[in-house]
């Protein structure tokens, strides 16, 4: 039941962003700033000693993770203004593929089954982007941003996994979100993105986005990991793709081209192979959308 609630929470991310009449980078800033506002008092109350004891390496890695998370949001959230929620959500979900490629680049052995899954997933991604190209070049640009968002998410999780070896979830998440918010604030100011003046409905959507996808979804996935196999959790996270597409179809009237459905299915199958072959006995990459 908790897993189902978490999936619904993260599935609302793409549709909520697409429905919010706020600049994309401002959405990215506010969801991280609001999340930091919730987590910071908790961290100061419960993790004060840990914060004081962090060494330079831990601060540096937490800061790097925050910068990479900012890059993830700065690419994926704008992608939703160019392509459909279904395509953007499917392509940003290629995070396990990028994580496997990063592991290979770092000298970690990558099994044959993982490579097969990567080939299947990327075939689905190519087919999906080809379908969007028939729609418009604008959609193809959005697909490229979503793929970049998936790559930055994998880099973020790689850096974060190093910090999590010695730092608690609350402390790490607070530092990471705070860094992300600060980086995005600078980007918004330099880029003259409007950070205020929204109507009440848009503020409500920003709060819902933060409370649902950013806080509730992540917290419940981490809670479920105490009693459920990491592989099962990782595979279930892939249900965010059809979940987000269904919500977008019902509430935003976004219906993807017919060919996009088998393309997304092929991509999901490939991601499933990568996760099953590569994440046995490990903690899955909780989505950051």
C-alpha positions, 0 to 999 in steps of 0.5 A: 500500500505504501509503495502504491501511494509513493508511485502515485505521488511521483507520477504526479510530478510531470503532469503538475509541472506541465500544468503549472504556469510558472517558468521552468527554472523557477519551478525547479528552485521553489520545489527544492527551496520548499523541501529545504524549508521543511527538512532544515529544522528537522536536521538542526533538531535531530542531526546537529552533532552529525552536521558538526562532525562532517569532514571536507570530503563529505561536504564536498560530495554533498555539494557536488550532488546538489549541483548535479541535482540542479542540472537534472532539474534544469534540464528535465523540468524545461523538457516538459514545455517542449515534449509530452509528459509521457515522453519526458517521463519515459526518457528521464527514467533512463537513469539506470542505463546512465548509471550502468555506463558510469559504473563501466567508465569507473572500472566496475564490471558490467555484466552481459545481461546489463548490456542487453538491457541497455541495448533494448532500452536505448532502442526504445528511446531511439524509437520514441524520439523518432516518433516525436520527431514526426510530431515536431523538432520542438518535441525532439529538443524536449526529448534531448533535454529529458535524456540529459536529465536522466544522465544528470540524475545518474551522476547525482545518485553516484555522487550521493551514494558515496556520501550516504556511506557515512551520512544519514538520509536526513542530513544528506538530503537537507544539504543536497536540496539546499545546495540545489536551491541555491544554485537554481536561485543564482541561475534564476536571478541571472536569467531574470526568471520571475520568482514571484507574482504567481496566482494562488493556483500555481502556488498550490501546485508548487506546494503539491509538487514539493509535498508529493513527488519531492517529499512524500514519494521519496520518504515512502520509497525509503520506508518500503526498502526496509521490508521489500527487495530493492530490485522489486522497488526499483522495478515498481518505480518504472510504473511511474512512466504509464502512471504519469502518461495516464494522469496527463491524458486524463487531466491535460488531454495529452495523448501520445502518438500510437507508435509511442506506446510500443516504444515506451514499452520497449524502453521499460522492458530494457530498463527492467533488464538493467535493474534486475541484472545490476541492482541485486542486493543494492539500494535502488536509485529513488527517482528525483522527478 
